[in-house]
């Protein structure tokens, strides 16, 4: 588990299958400041060296990889979850409901802080069953990304609608 003694469990009314959010609680009696509350959950993002959360409407560039195919640069954050999990991501084009990303990634979290871990530099490979389809056709399209991770018998999920941006020039991703 990624929970440490300094963490507390989610409070009453906290949705266990929702998006990870930052939250604080009052410090124990006699102390000043606040203590971070660890909230169970997952979050979609991007990033190679650090996690960058994705928000509705963010533009995510196409990346042409060294193996000759395009992908979206993804990352995941998980808080208070098992150390080793499998994360599933599905990407669906809003305009025609075509699935263009489908990945199933077993992984371990890299510790980010007292509550959360991240999995960075994930390739959301793009594909289609359409014979004349090209990944570059997605530029400017809205894509719904959905993430699911199961930990301790509970399934956590997150979703975000992004716009596919122009191809990232060069070899590095955000």
C-alpha positions as CSV (number, residue, x, y, z in Angstrom):
1,X,0.0,0.0,0.0
2,X,1.1,3.6,-0.6
3,X,-0.4,4.7,2.7
4,X,2.0,5.9,5.5
5,X,1.2,6.5,9.2
6,X,1.0,10.3,8.6
7,X,-2.0,9.8,6.3
8,X,-5.6,9.7,7.4
9,X,-8.5,7.9,5.7
10,X,-11.1,9.8,3.7
11,X,-13.8,11.5,5.7
12,X,-17.5,10.8,5.6
13,X,-19.1,11.6,2.3
14,X,-15.8,11.1,0.3
15,X,-16.4,9.3,-2.9
16,X,-13.9,6.4,-3.1
17,X,-14.1,5.9,-6.8
18,X,-13.6,9.6,-7.8
19,X,-10.8,11.8,-9.0
20,X,-7.9,12.5,-6.7
21,X,-8.2,15.9,-5.1
22,X,-6.1,17.8,-2.7
23,X,-7.7,18.2,0.8
24,X,-6.6,19.2,4.2
25,X,-7.9,18.8,7.7
26,X,-7.2,20.8,10.9
27,X,-4.0,20.1,12.8
28,X,-4.3,18.0,16.0
29,X,-5.2,20.0,19.1
30,X,-2.3,22.1,20.3
31,X,-0.5,22.2,16.9
32,X,-0.7,24.8,14.1
33,X,-1.0,24.3,10.4
34,X,-2.8,21.4,8.7
35,X,-2.2,17.8,8.0
36,X,-2.7,16.4,4.4
37,X,-5.6,14.0,4.1
38,X,-5.0,11.0,1.9
39,X,-7.9,10.4,-0.4
40,X,-8.1,7.1,-2.3
41,X,-8.3,7.6,-6.0
42,X,-6.7,7.8,-9.4
43,X,-6.1,10.6,-11.9
44,X,-5.2,10.8,-15.6
45,X,-2.3,13.1,-16.6
46,X,0.7,13.4,-18.7
47,X,4.4,13.7,-18.0
48,X,7.8,12.0,-18.4
49,X,9.7,13.4,-15.3
50,X,6.8,14.7,-13.3
51,X,3.0,14.2,-13.2
52,X,0.9,16.9,-14.8
53,X,-2.8,16.4,-14.3
54,X,-5.1,16.7,-17.3
55,X,-8.2,18.9,-17.2
56,X,-11.2,19.1,-19.4
57,X,-10.3,20.6,-22.8
58,X,-6.5,20.3,-22.4
59,X,-4.6,19.8,-25.7
60,X,-2.5,16.7,-25.8
61,X,0.0,16.4,-28.6
62,X,0.5,13.5,-30.9
63,X,3.9,11.9,-30.5
64,X,5.6,9.9,-33.2
65,X,7.6,7.2,-31.4
66,X,10.8,5.5,-32.3
67,X,9.0,2.4,-33.3
68,X,7.1,4.1,-36.1
69,X,3.7,4.7,-34.6
70,X,1.8,7.6,-32.9
71,X,0.8,7.8,-29.3
72,X,-0.6,10.2,-26.7
73,X,1.8,10.9,-23.8
74,X,-0.1,9.7,-20.7
75,X,0.7,9.3,-17.0
76,X,-1.4,8.1,-14.0
77,X,-1.5,9.1,-10.3
78,X,-2.9,6.8,-7.6
79,X,-3.4,7.6,-4.0
80,X,-3.6,5.2,-1.1
81,X,-3.7,2.2,-3.4
82,X,-1.9,-1.2,-3.6
83,X,1.7,-0.9,-4.7
84,X,1.2,-3.2,-7.7
85,X,-1.9,-2.7,-9.9
86,X,-3.2,-2.9,-13.4
87,X,-4.5,0.2,-15.0
88,X,-6.8,0.3,-18.1
89,X,-7.2,3.3,-20.3
90,X,-9.6,3.7,-23.2
91,X,-9.8,6.7,-25.6
92,X,-12.9,7.3,-27.6
93,X,-13.3,9.9,-30.3
94,X,-16.3,12.1,-29.4
95,X,-17.5,12.8,-33.0
96,X,-17.8,9.1,-34.2
97,X,-17.4,7.0,-30.9
98,X,-14.4,5.2,-32.5
99,X,-12.0,3.7,-29.9
100,X,-8.5,4.8,-30.7
101,X,-6.7,4.0,-27.4
102,X,-7.0,0.8,-25.5
103,X,-4.2,-0.1,-23.1
104,X,-3.9,-2.5,-20.1
105,X,-0.8,-1.7,-18.1
106,X,0.4,-3.7,-15.1
107,X,2.7,-1.5,-13.0
108,X,4.1,-0.4,-9.7
109,X,3.7,3.2,-8.5
110,X,6.7,5.5,-8.1
111,X,6.3,7.3,-4.8
112,X,5.3,11.0,-5.3
113,X,4.5,12.0,-1.7
114,X,3.2,10.5,1.6
115,X,-0.1,9.5,0.0
116,X,0.3,9.1,-3.8
117,X,2.4,7.4,-6.4
118,X,2.7,8.0,-10.1
119,X,3.3,6.0,-13.3
120,X,4.9,8.3,-15.9
121,X,5.7,8.2,-19.6
122,X,2.9,5.8,-20.6
123,X,2.3,5.4,-24.4
124,X,-1.3,5.6,-25.3
125,X,-0.8,4.0,-28.7
126,X,-3.3,5.0,-31.3
127,X,-5.0,2.5,-33.6
128,X,-8.1,2.1,-35.7
129,X,-9.9,-0.7,-37.6
130,X,-10.6,1.7,-40.5
131,X,-8.3,0.8,-43.4
132,X,-7.5,4.3,-44.6
133,X,-7.2,5.9,-41.1
134,X,-4.2,7.9,-40.0
135,X,-3.4,9.0,-36.5
136,X,-2.8,12.5,-37.8
137,X,-6.6,12.6,-38.7
138,X,-7.2,13.0,-34.9
139,X,-5.6,16.5,-34.8
140,X,-8.3,18.9,-33.5
141,X,-10.6,16.0,-32.4
142,X,-12.0,15.7,-28.9
143,X,-11.2,12.3,-27.3
144,X,-12.7,11.0,-24.1
145,X,-10.0,9.3,-22.0
146,X,-11.2,6.9,-19.3
147,X,-8.9,5.3,-16.7
148,X,-9.8,2.4,-14.4
149,X,-7.5,0.8,-11.7
150,X,-8.6,-1.9,-9.2
151,X,-7.0,-2.0,-5.8
152,X,-8.1,-4.1,-2.8
153,X,-11.2,-5.2,-4.7
154,X,-12.3,-1.6,-5.3
155,X,-12.3,-0.1,-8.8
156,X,-11.2,3.6,-9.1
157,X,-11.8,5.6,-12.2
158,X,-11.2,9.0,-13.8
159,X,-12.1,10.5,-17.1
160,X,-11.3,13.6,-19.0
161,X,-12.1,15.0,-22.4
162,X,-8.9,16.2,-24.2
163,X,-8.3,17.7,-27.6
164,X,-5.6,16.0,-29.8
165,X,-3.1,18.6,-30.7
166,X,-0.5,18.8,-33.5
167,X,2.4,16.5,-33.6
168,X,5.0,17.2,-31.0
169,X,8.2,18.2,-32.8
170,X,11.5,16.6,-31.6
171,X,11.9,13.6,-29.5
172,X,10.9,14.7,-26.0
173,X,7.4,14.6,-24.5
174,X,6.0,17.0,-21.8
